[in-house]
Amino acid sequence: MHIDFVDSTLRDGQQSLWGLRMRAFEAAGALPHLATTGFKTIDLTGPGMFTVLTRDYFDDPWDTTDFLVQGLPGNTLRAGMRTYSVMGFAHAPEAIIDLWVKTLIKHGVTSFWMYDVAYDMPTMKRLVDVVFAEGGEAVPTVMYGLTSVHGDDFFADRAREMASWDGVNTVEIEDAPGVLTPDRARTLLPAIRKAVGDTRLELHCHANTGLAIHNYIAGVEAGIDVLHTASRPMANGVSLPSTEAMVNIIEHMGHTHSLDTSKFAPVADHFVETAKAGGHLLGVPAEYDPRIYDHQLPGGMTGTLLRQLGQHGMADRFPEVLAAIPQVRLDFGEPIMATPFSQFVGIQAVLNIVTGDPYSLSPDEVIHYLLGHYGPIYGTVNQDVKDRILSSARARDIAAKWERPNPSLKEIRANFEAGISDEELLLRFMNSKEEVDKTLANGPVRKDPRRSSNAIVANIIDLISEKSKATSLSLQTPPFSLTLHKSGVR
């Protein structure tokens, strides 16, 4: 077969390893090489990136997106999204979801992979139709989970329905928690391949257990001809298999591809240096750990959860959270561990640890989940846990009054300053006024990696090391000059 590749370096690779903290200047040096490697698609962005850029750095995510798009000419660029929300986990009005699609396409991101781990198929079909109506490519996704209630037939039936929708040419299969095994892959993937007929299949597996690369081999053997990978420094561990490794395997299996392998090293070198300068993690192959099959924490969520725990001084309690997750997952009816259900389980586990009184405190999203507002729950929920959570005053209020918000775009615009752009409206709808005001006041985002003070200091240290006998160093640019003297020498 001829195997195509979807590059996930800039989105899922950095989501898994860097917690979505990649900024425009940190991607800059890799863009010319990624642009000319020959990928079928480059997975570029998503709501989570917009959230982190706005809230953590006050970087304009639209300016960042434009910079990335302009640096990747001639490529099909992709964004991910859930069927019922954009940023955050709350249900978004359809008008906001539709505007998000329309605006991203306007900015050059034309391909969308979409998912709903509760498999609300009519809602997913509606979003597929919206994407096509705006001139984009829709890639509905089968999200795999290891549960006692989701068999091969369940996933194959959903894939068959997705493939039957008008305009759908590709269906993605994703193992977000990295719990697919080669044995299961050899039954699941052929079942889905048969179910979708001639529709193309993409395979996206996280490498948490070190088995993802073997699942890719099983996928190719089953007739799947599109694989998701990342540049080696942004691959492996909780990320995806590396492009470098999979190309070697594909060639050894006798298949062909369209990638320019001479571009691999410049991209990898760039991210090694960028990770070093920014204090980010690099991907390394994971050792097999059977506990992963208990907590099933998705690769993409791992980096985010570590970042969030660190922000609250709780990074050292990550092992406790992992140990608490399996029971919460069972109590919640074995949801497939992908966004948002993995977050609901993870957040509840954190709260159980912090309070010392399990389920005495639950976020609104967990209440909505147990009330069925996120779709059907396929497993058996622990009734005692459900009764305790839903007995709170807050839960009773939500149960009595909640309806999914669905105002028109005109009604939404009436809540904001007249005449603002679609881009600003989306940011203001999904973030606080203070965050957006500061983001817009900051102006264009930083795009030149040479502006990084860490890189400047590292270069000075390198120069001094090379010229060990030098007694002074002078740097000059038109606006300023700097002279350094060795201590004790004049």
N, C-alpha and C positions, 0 to 999 in steps of 0.2 A: 504494500500500500504506500501511498504518499501521505506522510504525517504532517499536519500543520500544528503550529504552536501558538498559544496565547501567552503573552508575557505578563506576569503578575508582579514584577519587581516594584513598580511605583505605587501599587495599591495594596495587594494582600501581603506581599513580602514585607513591606514596611509596616503594615498594620500588625502583622504577627510579631515582628521583632522589635519595632520601634514605637509601637503604640500609636501609630498614625502621626508621628511627630516630624515627618519629612517636610521640609520647607522648600520653597522654589529654588533658592540658591544651592541647596543640598542635592537637588536633582539635576541641576544645570549641566554639569560636565558629562553626564551619561547620555543626555538626550540625542546628540548627533549620532552616536553609535547605535542606540536603540532604534532610532528612526530608520536606519539603513540595514538592520539585521535581517528583515524579511518575515516578521511575525504576521500571522493571520490577523490578529487583533492585539492591541495593547490595553490591558485593564488599567484604567487611569485614575479613577476617582470614585467618590461616593459620599453620601451624607455624613458619614463619620469623619472624613477628612475635613469637610466644611466646618463641622462642629469644633474639632480640635484647633484648626487654624484660627478660627474666630475667638474661641474662649481662652486658649492658652497663649497665643502669640499676638492676637489682634492683627493677623495677616488677612488681607482681603482674599477670600477663597476664589472669587471670580477672577481677580487679577492673577492669582496663582494658576488657575485653570487655563486662562488664556496663554500664559507663558508656556505651560506644558504642551498645550495644543500646538502653538506656533513652533515649538521645538521638535515636533514629531510629524512633519508634513508628509502627506501621502499614506498615512496609516489610519486604519479603522480604530477609533478610540472608544472605550467602553466605561460605563458607570453601572454600579449595582444599586438595587433599591428593593425595599419591601413593598408589598402590594397595597398597604393601608397606611403608610406613614412615610415621612421623609427624614428629617432630623429627629432624634429622640425616639421614644417608644410609644408616645401617645398617638391615637388615631388622628390623622390629618384629613381635612376636608378634601374631597375629590378635586376641587378647583385648585388647591395648592399642589397636589400630586401631579395634576395635568400641567400646571404652569412650570413645575420643576423639570418635567420631561421636555417641554417646549423650549425652555430657556437653555438647558444643557445642549440640546441639538443646535440652537442658535450659536452657541459657543464652540461647536465643532465636535462635541461628544455625541455620537449618533447611535451607538450600540448599547443596549441595556440588558443586563441579566437580572432577572427578577425572581423573587421566591416568597413563599409563605409556608412556614413549617407546620401550620395547621391545615394546609392544603384547602383553603377556601377557593375553589376552582373558578366560580363565577367572577370573583373579585380579580383574580389573576387574569382571566380572559378579558375583562374590561380594560386592564392596564395594557395588555398586549395590543388591543385595538387602538388605544390612545397613542401608543408609540408608533404604530404603523400609520395612523392618520397624520402624524407630524413628520413622516418621512424617515423614521428611524428603523433600526433593526431590533426586534424583540427576541430574547433568548430565555424562555421560561426554564426554571431550574428545579430538578428533583433533588431535594435535600435529604441525604441519607442519615439515618440514625440507628443506633443499636438498641433496640427495645424488644420487649416480648410481644408487642402488638403490631409491629410493622414488618411484614414479611416481603419476600421478593415480589409476590403478586401485587401487594399494595403499591409499591414503587413503580412497577411496570404498568399498572393500570393508570396511574397518574401521568406517566410519561406518554402513554398512548393517547390520552385525552389532550395533552399539550400539543403533541405532534399533529393532531387533527385540526387545530385551529388555523384559520386562513392566514397565510403569510408566514407561518412559522417554518423556518428551514433548518433550525438547529435547536436542540434541547441539551441543556447542561446537566451533568450529574455531579453533585458536590458532596464530599465527605468533610464537612467543616471540623468536626472533633477529631478526625484522624483515626477512627476506630474501625474502618473497613479492613478486613483481613483478606489475604489472597484466596483463602478457601471460600469465603462468602462472595468475593468478587467473581469467582468462576461460576457462580450460579446467578448472582444478581445482574451482572453486566450483560451476559447473553440474553437474559429474560427481557431486559430493557431494550437491547438491540433488536430483538425480534418484535417487540411491541411497537416500536416507532417506525418500522419499515425502512424506507429510504432516507428518512430524516437524519441529518448529521447529528452526531453525539460528541459533546466535549466532556472531558473528565478532569475534575479538580479535586485532588486529595491532599490533605495536610499530612506532614511527615512525622507527627508526634511520636509514633511507635517505631519509625524506621522502616515501615512496610509499604509506604505509599508508592515507592518506585516499583515494587513487585505488583501492586495493584494496577499500575500503569501498563506493565507488561501483560497482565491478564486482560486489561481493557483493549489493548491493541490486538491481542489474540481473539478477542470477541468481536472485532471489527470497528472499534472506536478509533477515529483517525484525527482527533484534535485533543492535544494535551496542554494543560496549564502548568507552567514552570516559572522559575525566577532565576536571576543571575546568582551565581553560587554564594556570594557573601550575604545575599538577601533570601537565601533558600535554606532548606533543611531545618532541623529542630521542629518548632511549631509552625514553620512556614511550609512551603511546597518543595517538591523535588527540584533540583537544579537543572537548568537548561543544558548545561555542559554534560552532566551525567546522562540525561535522557537522550541527547543526540548521539552519544557514543553507543547507547543500547539500541536505539532505533537502527543505526547503521549496521550494527552487529547482527540484528535480526533480519537484515536484508531489505529494509524499507528505505524510502527516500524522504527528503525534506528540502525546504527552500531557504534554510538559514545560512547566513554568511558567518561562519565560525570565527573568522578573523576579528569580528566585532565583540566577541565574548570577553577577551582579556581587558580591553579598555573600559568596558562597563564594570567589570569586577574590580579592577584597580581603583576606579573612581569611588566605588562604595566602600571599599576597605579604608581608603583615606578619609572619606566623609564620615564614616562611623567613628573612626579614631578622633577626628576633630570635634565631633558633636557628642561624644560619649555615648554612642549607640551600640547596641548589641550586633554581633555578626552571627549568622546562622552556622551551626555545626550539626553534623549528623546526630540524631537522638539515639541514646541507648534504649533498648526495649524496657518498658516499665508497665507491667500488667495493671497497675492502678489506674492507668489512663482509661481502661475499659469500665471502670467504676465511676469516675467523675466526668469523663467525656467532655472536658473543657475544650471548646474550639480553639484552633490555633490563632485565629484572628482576635479572639477575646482575651487570650492569655496576656498579650502585650498590653492591652488596654487595662485589664484588671490589675496587673502589676503597677502600671503607672498610677492608677487611681488609689490603690492602697498606699503607694509611696507618698502621694500628695497629702494623705492623712496620717503619715507616720506609722503605717501599719504594714510596710513591705515585709517585715520579718514574720508576719502572721499568715503569709500566703500558704504555707503547708497546712495550717489549721483549716483554712478555707477549702483547700482541696479535699481534706479529710471529711469535711462537713457536707460537701456537695452531693455525694451519692445518696444519702438519706433524704435530702430535700428533693432530689430528682424523683425518687420513688414515691415520696409523699405527694408530689404534684402530678402523679400519673404517668411517669416516664415520657415526658415531652422530648421530641428530637432536640438535641443540644446544638442549636444554632440561634442566631439573633432573631427575635428578642427573648426566646424562652430560656436560652442559656444564661442571659443576663438576669432574668427573673430568679432563676435558681441560684446563681452566684451571689446576687445581692441579698437574697433571703438567707443564704448560708453565712454571709458576713454579719448580718443583723443578729442571727442566732448566736454567733460567737460574741459579738460586742455586748449584747444585752444579758447573755447568760441564761436567758429564758426563751427557748425556741418558740417562735411564732407569736411572741407577745407584741411584736412590732413588724408590720409588713407594709411595703410601699403600695401606692395606688395601683401600680401596674400588676402586681400579684393579685390584688383584689379583682381587677378586671379579668385577669386570666381565669381565676377560679369561677367567676360568674359567666364564663363562656364568651366574653366580648372579643376575644382574639381568635375565636373559632372553636371547633370541636376538640375535646380532650379524648384521645383514643384509649388511654390506659385507665386504671382504677385509682382515683384519688383517695388518699387517706382521709376518711370521713371526719375523724377527730380533729385533724389539722385544718380541714376545710371549715368545720364548724367554729373553731376558735378564731380563725382569721375573719370569717364573715360575720362574727358576732359583735365586732367592734362598731362603734357609732359611725365611724367613717365608712365602713363597708355597707352598713344598712342605708346610709345616705346615697351612696353610689348605686346600690341595687334599686333603690326607689326612684331615682331621678335621672340616671345617665342615659343619654341617647348619643349615638355617634354624631359629632358636629358635621354639618354639611352646608355651610353658607355658600352663597355664590361668590365669585371673585369680586363683583361689585360691592357686595356687603363687606367683604374682608378689607378691601381698599378704603372703605369709609372709616376704618379704625386707625388709619395712618395718614401722614401728611400727603396732601394732594400732589399728584404729578411725579411721585418717586418711580424709579425704574422697576421693572419686574425683578431684577437682581436684588435691589435693595428691599423690595417688598418681601421676598423670600427670606432674606437674612433677618429682617425685623420680625417676621411672623414666627421664626423658629429660634430666635435668640433674644436676650434681654436688650433693652434700649441702651444701657450703659456699654455693653459689649459691642454692639453695632456702631454706636457713636464713636467709640475709641478706635475701632477698626477702620472706619471711613476716615477719621481724622488722621490716621497714620499715613494715608496716601498709598502710592504704589509699594508693593512688597519688595523686599530685597531679593535680587536675582543674581548678583555677581558673587560667586563664592570667595573672591579675593577680599571681600569686605569682612570676612570672618577674622576676628582678632586671634582666634586660636591658630588659624593657619599662618598668620603673619608671625606670631611668636615661634611657631614650629620652624618656619623658614629661617628666621634669624638664628635659632639654635643650630640648625643644620649648617649655616654659613660659618658660624663661629667654630663648629666642630671641624669643618673642612680646613679652616685657616687657624690652626691651633696656636700659631706663633703671632697672630695679629694682636695688636694692642688697642685698636680702635675700629669702629664700624660706623659709616655714615650713610644715611638713607635720605634721598631727596626726591620730592615731587614738586610740581609748580606751587601748590598751596603751602607746603611746609617742608622742613628738614629736621632730621634727627641724628645726633651723633652720640655714640656710646663709647666709653673708655673702660678699658680693663682696670679692675680695682687695683689701686696702688701704683698705677703707671700714668705719667703725664708727659 
